[in-house]
Amino acid sequence: MNRILFLATIIATVAVVLTARADEPKRPNIVLMMADDLGYGDTGFNGNKIILTPHLDQMAEDGVKLTHFYAGGPVCSPTRGTFLTGRHYYRYGIWSANVGHLPSQEITLARMLKSKGYTTGHFGKWHVGTLSKTHSTKGPGRKPAENFAPPWERDYDRSFVVESSVSTWDPGSDKNPFYDDSIPLAGDDESLLGGAARVVVDRAIPFMEQAVKNDTPFLVVVWFNAPHEPIKAGPDYLAMYKGYGEAAHYFGCITELDEQVGRIRKRLKDLGVANNTLLCFCSDNGPEGKSPKGKKAGVTAGLRGRKRSLYDGGVRVPALAEWPGKIEAGSVVNTPCSTLDYFPMVANLTDYQMPDDRPIDGQDLMPILMGHTAIREKAIPFRSRGNATIVKDQHKLVLPKGELYNLSDDWSENNNIASAHPDRVKLMTAELMKYLDSMQKSHAGEDYNDPSFKPLDEWNDLRMKRNK
């Protein structure tokens, strides 16, 4: 009799545990994709009539299009830092491309999600540190030993990455090799032939498949090389754009990227996990070149400036998000958003609690993506080359020039309204300076509680430039 009671107790306990687990919300998979130098006007969903992007266009129809989404900075590396940390790049010294590195003291998406039981993978461009202590594709001036910060030492379980940009077709290179879980591949490796986007997704998809097989939630970061220089399209893609001259290479490499976005979306559906996966896409800054010309054929849809500019053509980028059943299909968000927002959004989705009170510059995107609110609470700050801007309530302040633009009715930032709104200029200037003061403290290491941390470079104060 006692044995029967004992077995009954065990069965009841197991049933309670299984029921509790069934009631627990399933942790969502996170797939975050980013193009490189893709202009705001370079996709069909943003109005381009030449470049074929049917898979991105379908993602826009099945998810949400973000019309006012900002890359964290006007060039590659700074934006990538904001993407991974939710913090402005001036807090940890990634002033520009190929400068500084991602400090080990930073809490990243990968570190966050590993602590929540996720498996983590990064595929494609890295560009927030060197991948070898003895070699950098940028030469000895990049200080490869000092800036060594590879993804396999930044909480990624799986990585297939290059330090900086490679050709968008046949991307194999001995000078700038792909590192497959820390092992450099020879430039003539046959698996590196063809489109660079396909080469990267060839590694990302098996990682997702294995995670699903293991019933493990996953983080997949895919940073495509297209359409960054060197720009080259394969013959089939060039054939799609006959008559466009050198621009056919630009158009073709974007279409190749688009096909791989479609491949990822299809595989998520085939694996049966699309409904439990948040999928995002954006670009890291505006298009290269002084104007659309030759292989540098990117367009901004009329936005002022291009890559390296803090005007919107340099930082406002195409962006999408998709999560079936969570995000309304075909919806459009006009609220300003940023790559700074990925980190706090994922933190809230997974109930992650920060271990300290270090400043997070982004805010949770999900209420905006789901249409629960159109209000952005936090301003979006930028800093580059002695200039700084801040976006708040559809207004943009540009320093040190002191320009003010109403972005809601001035798409191209042609109408400086600063003289008509001195109070707004004063308030926004004060808020931007408060951000810069906070960034300076972060740069000095005050966020880390690590006495061994030493900032790489001397802080460069914008206000000193303004006073000269």
C-alpha positions as CSV (number, residue, x, y, z in Angstrom):
1,M,0.0,0.0,0.0
2,N,2.8,2.4,0.9
3,R,4.4,1.6,-2.5
4,I,1.2,2.5,-4.3
5,L,1.0,5.8,-2.4
6,F,4.6,6.5,-3.1
7,L,4.2,5.9,-6.8
8,A,1.0,8.0,-6.9
9,T,2.8,10.9,-5.2
10,I,5.7,10.7,-7.7
11,I,3.2,10.7,-10.7
12,A,1.3,13.7,-9.2
13,T,4.5,15.6,-8.7
14,V,5.7,15.0,-12.3
15,A,2.3,16.0,-13.6
16,V,2.4,19.3,-11.6
17,V,5.9,20.0,-12.9
18,L,5.0,19.3,-16.5
19,T,1.8,21.4,-16.2
20,A,3.9,24.3,-14.8
21,R,6.4,24.0,-17.6
22,A,3.6,23.9,-20.2
23,D,2.1,27.1,-18.7
24,E,5.5,28.9,-18.8
25,P,5.8,31.4,-21.8
26,K,8.2,30.0,-24.4
27,R,11.4,32.0,-24.7
28,P,11.4,33.6,-28.2
29,N,14.2,33.1,-30.6
30,I,15.9,36.3,-31.7
31,V,17.2,36.8,-35.3
32,L,18.8,40.2,-35.9
33,M,20.0,41.0,-39.5
34,M,21.8,44.1,-40.7
35,A,23.0,45.2,-44.2
36,D,26.1,47.3,-44.7
37,D,25.9,50.8,-46.3
38,L,22.3,50.1,-47.5
39,G,20.6,53.5,-48.2
40,Y,17.1,54.4,-47.0
41,G,15.8,54.3,-50.6
42,D,17.6,51.1,-51.7
43,T,14.7,48.6,-51.1
44,G,11.4,48.0,-52.8
45,F,9.4,48.4,-49.5
46,N,10.8,52.0,-49.3
47,G,9.9,52.8,-52.9
48,N,12.9,51.7,-55.0
49,K,11.6,50.8,-58.5
50,I,14.9,49.2,-59.8
51,I,16.4,47.1,-57.1
52,L,14.6,43.7,-56.7
53,T,14.0,43.0,-53.0
54,P,10.9,40.7,-53.0
55,H,11.8,38.9,-49.8
56,L,12.3,42.0,-47.8
57,D,9.2,43.5,-49.4
58,Q,7.3,40.4,-48.2
59,M,8.7,40.7,-44.7
60,A,7.3,44.3,-44.7
61,E,3.9,42.9,-45.7
62,D,4.0,40.3,-43.0
63,G,5.5,42.5,-40.3
64,V,6.0,46.2,-39.6
65,K,7.9,48.8,-41.6
66,L,9.8,51.4,-39.5
67,T,9.9,54.6,-41.5
68,H,12.0,56.6,-38.9
69,F,14.6,54.1,-37.8
70,Y,18.2,55.2,-37.0
71,A,21.4,53.4,-37.2
72,G,23.3,54.2,-34.0
73,G,26.0,56.0,-35.9
74,P,27.0,57.3,-39.4
75,V,29.6,54.6,-40.0
76,C,29.9,50.8,-39.4
77,S,31.7,50.1,-36.1
78,P,29.9,52.6,-33.9
79,T,26.4,51.4,-35.0
80,R,27.5,47.8,-34.3
81,G,28.4,48.7,-30.8
82,T,25.0,50.3,-30.2
83,F,23.3,47.2,-31.7
84,L,25.0,44.8,-29.3
85,T,24.9,46.9,-26.1
86,G,22.0,49.4,-26.2
87,R,24.6,52.0,-25.3
88,H,26.1,54.9,-27.3
89,Y,29.5,54.1,-28.8
90,Y,31.2,57.1,-27.1
91,R,30.7,55.3,-23.8
92,Y,33.3,52.6,-24.7
93,G,35.6,54.4,-27.3
94,I,34.5,53.1,-30.7
95,W,34.7,56.6,-32.1
96,S,34.6,55.5,-35.7
97,A,35.2,52.5,-38.1
98,N,38.3,50.5,-37.2
99,V,38.8,52.4,-33.9
100,G,38.8,50.9,-30.5
101,H,37.0,47.6,-29.6
102,L,34.1,46.2,-27.7
103,P,35.3,46.1,-24.0
104,S,34.9,42.8,-22.2
105,Q,33.1,44.7,-19.5
106,E,30.2,45.6,-21.7
107,I,27.0,43.5,-21.3
108,T,25.9,42.5,-24.8
109,L,23.0,40.7,-26.3
110,A,25.0,37.5,-26.4
111,R,26.0,37.8,-22.7
112,M,22.5,38.6,-21.7
113,L,20.9,35.7,-23.5
114,K,23.5,33.1,-22.6
115,S,22.6,33.9,-19.0
116,K,18.9,33.1,-19.9
117,G,19.8,29.7,-21.4
118,Y,20.1,30.7,-25.1
119,T,22.6,29.5,-27.5
120,T,24.3,32.4,-29.4
121,G,25.7,32.8,-32.8
122,H,27.2,35.6,-34.9
123,F,27.6,35.4,-38.6
124,G,29.2,37.8,-41.2
125,K,30.9,41.1,-40.4
126,W,32.3,41.8,-36.9
127,H,34.1,45.1,-37.0
128,V,34.1,45.8,-33.3
129,G,37.6,44.5,-32.6
130,T,40.3,42.5,-34.2
131,L,40.2,38.7,-34.7
132,S,43.9,38.0,-34.3
133,K,46.5,39.4,-31.9
134,T,49.1,39.4,-34.6
135,H,47.3,40.5,-37.7
136,S,44.6,43.0,-38.8
137,T,43.3,43.6,-42.3
138,K,43.9,47.3,-41.6
139,G,47.6,46.8,-40.9
140,P,49.7,47.3,-37.7
141,G,48.2,50.7,-37.0
142,R,45.0,48.9,-36.0
143,K,47.0,47.6,-33.0
144,P,45.7,44.0,-33.3
145,A,46.9,42.8,-29.9
146,E,45.4,45.8,-28.1
147,N,42.1,45.7,-29.9
148,F,41.7,41.9,-29.9
149,A,38.0,41.3,-29.1
150,P,36.6,38.4,-31.1
151,P,33.1,37.1,-30.8
152,W,34.3,33.8,-29.3
153,E,35.6,35.9,-26.4
154,R,32.4,37.9,-26.3
155,D,29.9,35.2,-25.3
156,Y,29.1,33.7,-28.7
157,D,28.9,29.9,-28.8
158,R,29.2,29.9,-32.6
159,S,30.8,32.5,-34.9
160,F,31.7,32.8,-38.6
161,V,33.1,36.3,-39.1
162,V,35.4,38.7,-40.9
163,E,37.1,41.6,-39.2
164,S,36.0,44.1,-41.8
165,S,34.4,44.2,-45.2
166,V,35.0,41.6,-47.9
167,S,33.9,41.4,-51.5
168,T,30.2,40.9,-51.9
169,W,31.0,38.1,-54.5
170,D,33.6,35.4,-53.9
171,P,34.5,36.9,-50.5
172,G,37.4,34.6,-49.6
173,S,40.6,36.4,-48.7
174,D,43.9,35.6,-47.1
175,K,44.4,39.2,-46.1
176,N,40.9,39.4,-44.5
177,P,39.9,35.9,-43.8
178,F,36.7,34.5,-42.4
179,Y,37.2,33.0,-38.9
180,D,35.2,29.9,-38.4
181,D,35.0,29.6,-34.6
182,S,38.4,31.3,-34.3
183,I,40.0,29.3,-37.2
184,P,40.9,31.4,-40.3
185,L,39.8,29.9,-43.6
186,A,42.1,30.0,-46.6
187,G,41.0,32.5,-49.2
188,D,40.6,29.8,-51.8
189,D,38.3,27.6,-49.7
190,E,35.6,26.5,-52.1
191,S,32.8,27.1,-49.6
192,L,33.6,30.9,-49.9
193,L,32.7,31.0,-53.6
194,G,29.7,32.9,-54.8
195,G,27.5,35.5,-53.0
196,A,28.9,36.7,-49.7
197,A,25.4,36.7,-48.1
198,R,24.9,33.1,-49.1
199,V,28.3,32.2,-47.7
200,V,27.3,33.6,-44.3
201,V,23.8,32.2,-44.2
202,D,25.2,28.8,-45.1
203,R,26.6,28.8,-41.6
204,A,23.8,30.5,-39.8
205,I,21.1,28.1,-40.9
206,P,22.7,24.9,-39.5
207,F,23.2,26.7,-36.2
208,M,19.5,27.4,-36.0
209,E,18.7,23.9,-37.1
210,Q,20.8,22.4,-34.3
211,A,19.3,24.8,-31.7
212,V,15.8,23.7,-32.7
213,K,16.8,20.0,-32.6
214,N,18.2,20.6,-29.1
215,D,15.0,22.5,-28.1
216,T,17.2,25.5,-27.2
217,P,16.2,29.1,-27.8
218,F,18.7,30.9,-30.0
219,L,20.2,34.3,-30.7
220,V,21.4,34.7,-34.3
221,V,23.1,37.9,-35.4
222,V,23.6,38.1,-39.2
223,W,25.6,41.1,-40.4
224,F,25.8,41.0,-44.2
225,N,28.6,42.7,-46.1
226,A,26.4,43.9,-48.9
227,P,26.4,46.5,-50.3
228,H,29.7,47.7,-48.8
229,E,32.8,48.0,-51.0
230,P,34.3,45.9,-52.6
231,I,31.0,45.8,-54.5
232,K,30.7,42.9,-57.0
233,A,27.7,40.9,-58.2
234,G,27.7,37.5,-59.8
235,P,26.8,36.9,-63.4
236,D,23.2,35.9,-62.8
237,Y,22.6,39.0,-60.8
238,L,24.3,41.2,-63.3
239,A,21.9,39.8,-65.9
240,M,19.0,41.0,-63.9
241,Y,20.2,44.6,-64.4
242,K,21.4,44.9,-67.9
243,G,21.7,48.4,-69.1
244,Y,22.6,49.9,-65.7
245,G,26.4,49.8,-66.2
246,E,28.5,49.6,-63.1
247,A,25.4,50.2,-60.9
248,A,24.3,46.7,-61.8
249,H,26.9,45.4,-59.3
250,Y,25.3,47.5,-56.5
251,F,21.8,46.4,-57.4
252,G,22.8,42.8,-57.9
253,C,24.6,42.3,-54.5
254,I,21.5,43.7,-52.7
255,T,19.2,41.2,-54.5
256,E,21.6,38.5,-53.5
257,L,21.3,39.6,-49.9
258,D,17.6,39.8,-50.2
259,E,17.5,36.1,-51.4
260,Q,19.3,35.1,-48.2
261,V,16.8,37.0,-46.0
262,G,14.1,35.0,-47.8
263,R,16.1,31.8,-47.1
264,I,16.3,32.5,-43.4
265,R,12.6,33.3,-43.2
266,K,11.6,30.1,-45.1
267,R,13.9,28.0,-42.9
268,L,12.3,29.4,-39.7
269,K,8.9,28.4,-41.1
270,D,10.0,25.0,-42.2
271,L,11.5,24.4,-38.7
272,G,8.2,25.3,-37.2
273,V,9.6,28.2,-35.1
274,A,8.7,31.3,-37.1
275,N,5.8,32.1,-34.8
276,N,8.2,32.1,-31.8
277,T,10.9,34.1,-33.5
278,L,11.4,37.9,-33.5
279,L,13.1,38.8,-36.8
280,C,14.6,42.3,-37.4
281,F,16.4,43.9,-40.3
282,C,18.1,47.2,-40.7
283,S,21.2,48.9,-42.2
284,D,24.2,50.2,-40.3
285,N,24.3,53.6,-42.0
286,G,23.5,55.5,-45.2
287,P,25.0,54.8,-48.6
288,E,28.6,55.3,-49.6
289,G,29.9,58.0,-51.9
290,K,29.2,61.7,-52.4
291,S,26.3,60.9,-54.8
292,P,24.8,57.9,-56.5
293,K,27.3,57.0,-59.1
294,G,28.8,53.8,-60.6
295,K,29.0,51.0,-58.2
296,K,28.2,53.4,-55.4
297,A,24.6,53.7,-56.6
298,G,22.9,53.9,-53.2
299,V,20.1,56.4,-52.7
300,T,18.5,58.1,-49.6
301,A,15.0,58.7,-50.9
302,G,15.7,62.5,-50.6
303,L,17.2,62.5,-47.2
304,R,20.0,65.0,-46.7
305,G,23.6,63.6,-46.5
306,R,25.0,60.1,-46.9
307,K,27.4,57.8,-45.0
308,R,29.5,59.7,-42.4
309,S,26.9,62.5,-42.1
310,L,24.8,63.1,-39.0
311,Y,22.0,64.4,-41.2
312,D,19.3,61.8,-41.8
313,G,20.7,60.5,-45.1
314,G,23.7,59.2,-43.1
315,V,21.9,57.6,-40.2
316,R,18.2,57.0,-41.1
317,V,18.0,53.6,-42.6
318,P,15.5,51.0,-43.9
319,A,14.2,48.8,-41.1
320,L,11.7,46.0,-40.6
321,A,10.5,43.7,-37.8
322,E,8.4,40.6,-37.9
323,W,6.9,38.3,-35.3
324,P,3.7,36.4,-36.4
325,G,0.9,36.8,-34.0
326,K,2.7,39.5,-32.0
327,I,3.3,42.2,-34.6
328,E,0.4,43.2,-36.9
329,A,1.1,42.3,-40.5
330,G,1.4,45.3,-42.8
331,S,1.7,47.8,-40.0
332,V,3.8,51.0,-40.3
333,V,5.6,52.8,-37.4
334,N,6.6,56.4,-37.9
335,T,8.0,56.9,-34.4
336,P,11.8,57.5,-34.2
337,C,13.6,54.2,-33.2
338,S,17.2,53.1,-33.2
339,T,19.6,50.2,-33.1
340,L,20.1,51.4,-29.5
341,D,16.6,49.9,-28.8
342,Y,17.4,46.2,-29.6
343,F,19.1,45.5,-26.3
344,P,16.4,46.9,-23.9
345,M,13.7,45.3,-26.1
346,V,15.3,41.8,-25.9
347,A,16.1,42.3,-22.1
348,N,12.4,42.9,-21.5
349,L,11.3,40.0,-23.7
350,T,13.4,37.6,-21.7
351,D,13.0,39.3,-18.3
352,Y,16.7,40.0,-18.0
353,Q,17.7,42.2,-15.0
354,M,20.8,44.3,-15.4
355,P,23.3,43.6,-12.7
356,D,24.2,47.3,-12.2
357,D,22.9,50.7,-13.0
358,R,25.0,51.5,-16.1
359,P,23.2,53.9,-18.5
360,I,21.2,52.2,-21.3
361,D,20.5,54.8,-24.0
362,G,17.9,52.9,-25.9
363,Q,14.3,51.9,-24.9
364,D,12.2,48.9,-25.3
365,L,10.9,48.8,-28.9
366,M,8.2,46.2,-28.5
367,P,5.3,48.4,-27.3
368,I,5.9,50.6,-30.4
369,L,6.3,47.6,-32.8
370,M,3.1,46.1,-31.5
371,G,1.2,49.4,-31.8
372,H,0.5,49.8,-28.1
373,T,2.1,53.3,-28.2
374,A,3.5,55.8,-30.7
375,I,5.4,57.8,-28.1
376,R,9.1,57.6,-27.7
377,E,10.3,58.6,-24.2
378,K,14.1,58.7,-24.7
379,A,15.9,61.1,-27.1
380,I,18.3,59.6,-29.6
381,P,21.9,61.1,-29.4
382,F,24.6,61.0,-32.1
383,R,28.2,62.1,-32.0
384,S,30.8,62.0,-34.8
385,R,33.8,64.1,-35.9
386,G,33.3,67.0,-33.6
387,N,29.6,67.2,-34.4
388,A,26.6,66.0,-32.4
389,T,22.9,65.7,-32.9
390,I,19.9,64.7,-30.8
391,V,16.4,63.6,-32.0
392,K,13.5,64.2,-29.7
393,D,9.8,64.5,-30.4
394,Q,10.3,64.6,-34.2
395,H,12.8,67.5,-33.8
396,K,16.5,67.3,-34.5
397,L,19.2,69.6,-33.1
398,V,22.5,69.8,-34.9
399,L,25.6,71.0,-33.0
400,P,27.9,72.9,-33.2
401,K,26.0,74.7,-35.9
402,G,22.9,75.2,-33.7
403,E,20.5,74.0,-36.4
404,L,17.0,72.8,-35.6
405,Y,14.7,70.8,-37.9
406,N,11.2,69.6,-37.6
407,L,11.5,66.1,-39.1
408,S,7.7,65.5,-39.3
409,D,7.4,68.1,-42.1
410,D,11.0,68.6,-43.3
411,W,12.1,65.3,-44.8
412,S,15.3,66.7,-46.3
413,E,16.3,69.0,-43.4
414,N,16.2,72.1,-45.5
415,N,14.4,74.5,-43.2
416,N,16.4,75.5,-40.1
417,I,13.8,76.7,-37.6
418,A,16.3,77.4,-34.7
419,S,15.7,81.1,-34.6
420,A,12.0,80.7,-34.3
421,H,12.3,78.2,-31.4
422,P,15.1,79.4,-29.0
423,D,13.6,77.7,-26.0
424,R,13.5,74.3,-27.7
425,V,17.1,74.8,-28.9
426,K,18.1,75.6,-25.3
427,L,16.4,72.6,-23.8
428,M,17.6,70.1,-26.4
429,T,21.2,71.5,-26.1
430,A,21.1,71.0,-22.4
431,E,19.8,67.4,-22.9
432,L,22.5,66.6,-25.4
433,M,25.2,68.0,-23.2
434,K,23.9,65.9,-20.3
435,Y,24.3,62.8,-22.5
436,L,27.9,63.9,-23.4
437,D,28.7,64.3,-19.7
438,S,27.4,60.8,-19.0
439,M,29.3,59.4,-21.9
440,Q,32.5,60.9,-20.7
441,K,32.0,59.3,-17.3
442,S,31.3,55.9,-19.0
443,H,34.4,56.3,-21.1
444,A,36.5,56.8,-18.0
445,G,35.3,53.4,-16.7
446,E,32.8,54.6,-14.1
447,D,30.1,52.1,-15.3
448,Y,32.3,48.9,-14.8
449,N,33.4,48.7,-11.2
450,D,36.7,47.3,-12.6
451,P,39.8,49.1,-11.5
452,S,41.9,47.4,-14.2
453,F,39.9,49.1,-17.0
454,K,41.8,51.9,-18.8
455,P,40.2,54.0,-21.6
456,L,42.0,53.6,-24.9
457,D,41.9,57.2,-26.0
458,E,41.6,60.7,-24.5
459,W,38.1,62.1,-24.4
460,N,37.4,64.8,-27.0
461,D,34.9,67.3,-25.6
462,L,32.5,68.8,-28.2
463,R,32.1,72.0,-26.1
464,M,35.8,72.8,-26.4
465,K,35.3,72.8,-30.1
466,R,32.3,75.0,-29.9
467,N,34.2,77.6,-27.8
468,K,37.1,77.9,-30.3
